[in-house]
């Protein structure tokens, strides 16, 4: 296999050098209303890796993110709780490309962690509108119309791949609260930092 970034031979989808130079996790926190969102990468610095979800190589990349970022973080978090059961809820597990990056993040993020259980396909968008490249005004006026079908009165961590404006996250959080789901925080691979001028 070859490294997704530099093309060097690598057992992992991203070689050790690129992991060190490009994808060293740097935990960032973004407030979305009352919800705290934790991310590992700066969206714009890792955009090529993030956009791999639009093709088949994204399967290996997002599996890597789940195993190397989500799983250790979640294991540490759960170990500090007193045997409390926590669920992972993903935002809209879309499998239209043959696989779902959200499903990968849930499955491999929770793998081997006691008292942490992924709930697959319980938070679905009824409106299939695409937000990529759209303005904040467009996002605000075109709701995803999420429907939650999972258990109520539970503790959970909300999972998504990226956060830019936060509109999707806010809507998902609101729907979960309406269903008596206590969301501890949200976890995402990458966060877009509005206060930084990337250009």
PyMOL commands that set and color helices and strands:
alter all, ss='L'
color gray80, all
select helices_A, chain A and resi 16-21+47-54+57-79+101-110+136-141+167-178
alter helices_A, ss='H'
color red, helices_A
select strands_A, chain A and resi 28-32+35-42+86-90+116-119+123-125+146-148+154-163+181-191
alter strands_A, ss='S'
color yellow, strands_A
deselect
rebuild
show_as cartoon
